[in-house]
Amino acid sequence: MTSIERDTGAPRPITRIRIEPRVNRKPIWTFSMYLAATLFGLVLSALLLWTSGADVIKAFSALLNGGFGSQKALVATLAKATPLILTGLATVVAFRAQVWSIGQEGQVYAGAMGAYTGYLMLAGLPPALYIAGIILCGMIGGAVLGALAAILKDRFDVNEIISTVMMNYLIVFLLSYLIGGGPWTEVSTSVVYQQTAPISEAAQLPALFGSSKLHLGFGFAIVAALVCYVVLDKTPLGYEIRAMGYNPVALAYRGTNIGRTIVLVMILSGAIAGLAGVSEIFGTAHRLRSDTLFNLGYTGIIIGMIGGLRPLGTVVAGVIFGGLSSGALYMKLLAQVPAALVPAMEGILMLTFLCAGVAARYKIVRVQTDG
Amino acid sequence: MSPILRTVNLTKRFPGVIANEDVNFDLVAGEIHCLFGENGAGKSTLSSCLFGFYQPEGGGLELRGEPVKFRSPRDAIHAGIGMVHQHFVLVPDFTVLENIVVGTHENGWKLNLDEARGRVEDLCREYDIDLDPNATVRNLAVGQQQWVEILKALYLGAEILILDEPSAVLTPEESIRLFRIINHMKELGLSIVLISHKMVEVMQSDRVTVLRKGKVVDTVRPGEVTPKELTRMMVGRDVELRVIRDRSAEGAAAPETVLVVDNVSYRDNRENLALDQISLTIGKGEILGLAGVSGNGQKELFEILSGILIPESGNVTLADERIEGLPSRQYMDRGVGLVPDDRFREGLIPEFDIQENMILGWQRHDDYTQGPFLNQKQIGTIAEGLIDEFQIKTPSATTPVNHLSGGNAQKVILAREFVHSNKLLLANQPTRGLDLGVIEYVYKQIIAKRDEGFAVLLASEELEDLLNLSDRIAVISGGRITGVVDPENTSIEEIGLLMAGERKEAAE
């Protein structure tokens, strides 16, 4: 049909190249596309580093060593990867249903705030129960924010992209108020920092492998990935989520309540994103402040996309970007690379990865023409 | 008169099939020439060759006696051939004028809308087309959008116009207007190739070329043959569907009523009355045929009877239970099966494999789950069984249905709906676009269900089929039931009148 459109009337020569989706994608092709993307991204990054006058080889080896070179580096990488995997999974759940939620950012904040509320209200419970309660409150916080967007979409046909973005702003400003002069603000002698008082040890997530950085949150991320995988691939709800992503009309025709499914999707997605907030505040920062949470949700969207909207792919993508951001610190220190170049490199890699995703899904074919 | 356009032993193959074989077809200047044949007979392939969209492997085209070769539709357009496709290629938010001018690049890259407007207005006057060039296409009726397509072709200087099933999307009134325009164009010297499988249109043309299985059966003048003879030429035998007709024996002894539709009305979201006080009953073991031009309320009726739409007023009673307003889930649980007319959009998840589609809507049913999980093994076994039973041609049960042919995809829907329903079967255009063999199979399956005691509502554009299969035929027009007729004591003409909106008083 597209060819007909193109061909009627236009006196230009007909296009002989067409982009078509790949049928029967081979995993090896997908893999090599991502490999090529990594290399290409590194080459572009090297160019960028070179123009800044840094020693490219030194910078890259610092990056690699800092990210994956030692056990300590690896632990730091996994710690960085934890929230990204979680927000990535939140993206996977929503996007697989073709619910275009951009609300992961706000849900991270809502999760952290829900958990902090639980922390204040549940104090005095036995330790295990206390932590479990805090985690649950965090998940509820994210889920409520997600469900709100879903209900707006279902009842009033409000576009979820707009509602989630707007709620991201709302929730960030709400937190600013609460910790920047509001009731949760740390009481100090003279200045007001944008943060709460430190979280008591009883409420902190236990560390893993005796590390100071890696904590139970990483366990959550892995469990959440497995749960997402099982739910999406093995349960009726997952069937409905995938079916809704492909063809909501047929799903509704055959008796599935689309509105209810959207709400479930957003509850699930929000709860997972909320978990990222809990993990960062109660595992890493040990006090509620907004800069630790900043941008985790937006990065998660990219992680989920790079992971091919698959739970296990998202774990891999999260670990790679975790390594990148922890290695970047070393690069800054050891190779005197300007700090601003690190996010620039991350951006370059994200772009090449997204291109690889397209290259893995589509092919360019030459259209045969006679004569 | 010498032909203006002619094919000589034209042959076009697609992998595994010969779509056109040794086709000799000629179009005389100033005639309406109908290409008549079933779906898959090669009408569209032939017209695509005439329009340069396909290039024939054997034989060739002659234009005004000269051999020509069209490498693309662009060449055909330059040679004065225009084509109006069944599915319009219009930009809804553009005006009529913009749609006509877009892509023509007649003044290079500069747009001269005023000059174009003058020419479009001239064309409208010349061909007696009543259309405002400044109207936005989105706001036009389907019939008017078709005129825009025709104007597009005329604007580019077409002398030969190929119309691909132009009335498929039109109301009877719009069809009549379209044919008036077509006849007027013919009088002004245009030559028209009309693709159709509707007898009424065929009989209005000057000559008919009947295609069957990619070959020309014959070229005749409609006045010299009867519709029955034409049908035989098209199908290649006396319509065999009659053989499988075998009305339910207990039909005479007033069957118990399964479905009662009582005064159902429905307004669509543009506040048009899509259904206007529809009343119907279907009994156990009965097939009620639903005849009508598509777009006269059939879709809304099927959607109400399967719980997808909620009627504005009126009652729907299934087995003595009022069910209007319940969600579609409840209809399914009460044994209502639905074969929707847009199978890939409404009946299937195209990216899902066959076994996943076999359980669409029943994914939470105990048969397919084990605890909280889908029981893949069980689903696979049941799907394999259904693939066998319904003779679905597929490499495996895990093949995505968008890799299947239309017929096999339709069988997936039939299999699913048949095993999961037990009282009422709603089939909206179940054979549209299918090969004759599959059509026969589908009808046999529907008859088997009727014999099991299902009540069946069957809508089809093929009146012959309805006459053969139905115990009674209800005719719908403009959202109203204009009559219910007995297939034994009716004629295509009578149904045609009812389809055109003439009411039959004292309908049974």
Interface residues (C-beta under 8 A of the other chain):
Chain A: M1 I4 E5 D7 T8 G9 A10 P11 R12 I14 V23 V230 K234 T235 P236 Y239 E240 R242 A243 Y246 N247 V249 A250 L251 A252 Y253 R254 G255 T256 N257 T369 D370 G371
Chain B: F53 Q55 K69 R71 S72 P73 R74 I77 H85 H87 V89 V102 G103 T104 H105 K152 L156 S306 G307 I308 P327 S328 R329 Y331 M332 L338 P340 R345 E346 G347 L348 I349 P350 E351 F352 E356 I359 L360 G361 Q363 R364 Y368 T369 P372 F373 L374 Q376 H403
